[in-house]
Amino acid sequence: MTEKFDLMIIAPHPDDPEFGIGGTVAQWTRDGKRAVYIICTNGNKGTDDPAITPAQLTEIRRAEQMDAARSVGVSDVVFLEHDDQSIEDTPEFRKELVKVIRTYKPDVVAAPDPYRKYVWHRDHRITGQVVLDAVYPFARDRLAYPDLIEEGYLPHKVKELLFWGAEQPNHFIDVTATFDSKISALKCHKSQVGHFPPGWEDAYRSFLATYGKDHGYDLAETFYRVVLPP
């Protein structure tokens, strides 16, 4: 892989890119920028339906994620295939993320905020922390994982991180023009949003409007932005 990508979204589960950053992704791809999704788990525990097996759910959620990604202009989706609720902060997982970062060479990496308190899925919290470590300093440093160097995965410096779900966001992106695209992508995840009550789209619009109004936008997605040293 020699082509460089603008944006990499590293998400714990299928549907997390759409909830966390879907409007921003749609805006970036409309502007001609390239994005890649890294989906860490197969989402095989995300159902209350006793008739669906984990293997069946894995296939359902993979297909839903592919449809959602395509709907916002993302063609590259990598599934790491960890089981849902199994993410741990290990050298092996960090190495996986370093490898994909060095493969796609993104300028910006987005992930769930690792420092959100209390009610936050464990996979989200740990994924965010490992992403932070993988980006800085491991993907950058030549002597980190020297075997990756031997395989041709050369160091890469990410320019910035965007963490969604932050309790104290410092970065707001206008998604007024792409809100409908975000909702359409979310609706691809029928196994996850199919039970939502009527009108949930309007409630979501009101939620994004709350953040947008103080920053001159009708609707905004929010992040904690970290600019990394050159």
C-alpha positions in Angstrom: 0.0 0.0 0.0 1.6 3.2 -1.2 -1.4 5.5 -1.4 -1.9 8.0 1.3 -5.3 8.4 3.0 -6.6 11.6 4.6 -8.7 10.1 7.4 -8.7 6.8 9.3 -11.5 5.8 11.6 -10.6 3.2 14.1 -13.9 1.9 15.6 -14.5 -0.8 18.2 -17.7 -2.1 16.5 -19.7 -1.9 13.3 -21.9 1.2 13.5 -19.5 3.2 15.6 -18.2 5.2 12.6 -21.7 6.3 11.8 -22.6 7.3 15.3 -19.3 8.9 16.1 -18.2 10.7 13.0 -20.5 9.8 10.1 -21.4 13.4 9.1 -17.8 14.4 9.1 -16.8 11.5 7.0 -19.5 12.3 4.5 -18.3 15.9 4.3 -14.7 14.9 3.8 -15.5 12.4 1.0 -17.7 15.0 -0.7 -14.6 17.2 -0.7 -12.6 14.5 -2.4 -10.7 13.2 0.6 -10.1 9.5 1.2 -11.2 7.7 4.3 -10.7 4.1 5.6 -12.5 2.3 8.3 -10.8 -0.1 10.7 -13.4 -2.1 12.6 -11.8 -3.8 15.6 -14.5 -6.3 16.6 -17.1 -8.3 14.7 -20.0 -7.0 16.9 -21.1 -10.6 17.6 -22.7 -9.8 21.0 -24.8 -6.8 19.9 -28.3 -8.2 20.0 -31.1 -9.2 22.3 -32.6 -11.7 19.8 -32.2 -15.2 21.1 -32.7 -16.6 17.6 -29.5 -15.1 16.2 -26.2 -16.9 16.8 -22.9 -14.9 17.2 -21.7 -16.2 13.8 -24.9 -15.1 12.1 -24.7 -11.7 13.7 -21.1 -11.3 12.6 -22.2 -11.7 9.0 -25.2 -9.4 9.4 -23.1 -6.6 10.9 -20.3 -7.0 8.4 -22.7 -6.5 5.5 -24.4 -3.6 7.3 -21.1 -1.9 7.9 -20.1 -2.3 4.2 -23.4 -0.8 3.1 -23.0 2.1 5.5 -19.4 2.8 4.5 -20.3 2.9 0.8 -23.2 5.2 1.5 -20.8 7.9 2.7 -18.2 7.4 0.1 -15.8 5.0 2.0 -14.7 2.0 -0.1 -11.9 0.7 2.1 -13.0 -1.2 5.2 -10.7 -3.4 7.3 -12.2 -5.9 9.8 -9.8 -7.0 12.5 -12.3 -9.7 13.6 -11.8 -9.6 17.4 -14.9 -10.8 19.3 -17.2 -8.1 20.7 -16.4 -7.3 24.3 -12.9 -8.7 24.0 -10.6 -5.7 23.3 -7.6 -5.5 25.6 -4.6 -3.2 25.8 -2.0 -5.6 24.6 1.2 -5.3 22.5 -0.5 -7.6 19.9 -3.5 -5.3 19.5 -1.3 -2.2 19.4 0.8 -3.8 16.7 -2.2 -4.5 14.6 -3.1 -0.8 14.8 0.4 0.3 14.1 0.4 -1.9 11.0 -2.8 -0.5 9.5 -1.6 3.1 10.3 1.6 2.5 8.5 -0.3 0.8 5.7 -2.7 3.6 5.0 -0.6 6.6 6.2 -3.5 8.8 7.3 -3.1 12.4 8.2 -6.0 12.2 10.7 -7.0 9.3 12.9 -10.4 9.3 14.7 -11.4 7.0 17.5 -13.6 6.9 20.6 -12.4 9.1 23.5 -10.5 6.9 26.0 -11.1 9.3 28.9 -14.9 9.4 29.0 -16.0 8.6 32.6 -18.4 6.0 34.0 -20.9 4.8 31.3 -18.7 4.0 28.3 -18.4 0.6 26.6 -15.2 -1.1 27.7 -14.2 -1.8 24.0 -14.6 2.0 23.3 -12.4 3.0 26.2 -9.6 0.6 25.5 -9.7 1.1 21.8 -9.2 4.8 22.2 -6.3 4.3 24.6 -4.5 1.8 22.3 -5.1 4.1 19.3 -3.5 6.9 21.1 -0.5 4.8 21.9 -0.3 3.3 18.5 -0.3 6.7 16.8 2.2 8.2 19.2 4.8 7.1 19.5 4.7 3.5 18.1 3.7 4.1 14.4 6.1 7.0 14.3 9.2 5.3 15.8 11.4 3.3 13.5 12.6 0.9 16.2 9.1 0.1 17.4 8.1 -3.3 16.1 11.3 -3.8 13.9 9.7 -6.8 12.3 7.2 -4.5 10.7 10.0 -2.5 9.1 11.4 -5.8 7.6 8.0 -6.4 6.1 7.9 -3.0 4.5 5.7 -1.1 7.0 7.7 2.0 7.4 7.1 4.6 10.1 4.4 7.2 9.7 3.6 10.4 11.5 -0.1 11.1 12.0 -0.8 14.8 12.1 -3.8 14.9 14.4 -6.3 12.8 16.4 -10.0 13.3 16.7 -11.8 11.5 19.6 -15.5 11.3 19.5 -17.7 10.9 22.6 -15.6 13.4 24.5 -17.2 14.9 27.6 -15.3 18.2 27.1 -14.9 18.6 23.3 -12.7 21.2 21.9 -13.4 20.8 18.2 -16.7 21.2 16.3 -17.3 20.2 12.7 -20.3 21.5 10.7 -22.4 18.6 9.5 -25.5 20.5 8.6 -25.1 19.6 4.9 -24.4 15.9 5.6 -26.8 15.1 8.4 -29.1 13.2 6.1 -26.2 11.2 4.8 -25.2 10.3 8.4 -28.8 9.2 9.2 -29.0 7.1 6.0 -25.7 5.4 6.9 -27.0 4.7 10.4 -30.2 3.2 8.9 -28.0 0.6 7.1 -27.4 -0.9 10.6 -30.9 -2.4 10.8 -29.8 -4.9 13.5 -28.9 -2.0 15.8 -31.3 0.8 15.0 -34.3 -1.1 13.7 -35.9 -1.1 17.1 -35.4 2.7 17.7 -38.7 4.6 18.3 -40.3 6.7 15.6 -38.8 10.1 15.5 -35.4 9.2 16.6 -33.9 11.0 13.7 -35.4 14.3 14.9 -34.1 13.6 18.4 -30.6 13.1 17.0 -30.9 16.3 15.0 -31.7 18.2 18.2 -28.7 16.6 19.9 -26.3 17.8 17.2 -28.0 21.2 17.1 -27.2 21.7 20.8 -23.5 21.6 20.0 -23.7 23.5 16.8 -25.6 26.6 18.0 -22.7 28.0 20.0 -20.3 27.6 17.1 -22.3 29.2 14.3 -23.5 25.8 12.9 -27.0 24.4 12.6 -25.6 20.9 13.4 -22.2 19.8 14.6 -20.3 16.7 15.5 -18.0 17.1 18.4 -14.5 15.8 19.2 -11.5 16.3 21.4 -8.8 17.2 18.9 -5.1 16.5 19.6 -2.5 18.0 17.2 0.7 15.9 17.3 4.2 17.2 17.1 5.8 17.2 13.6 
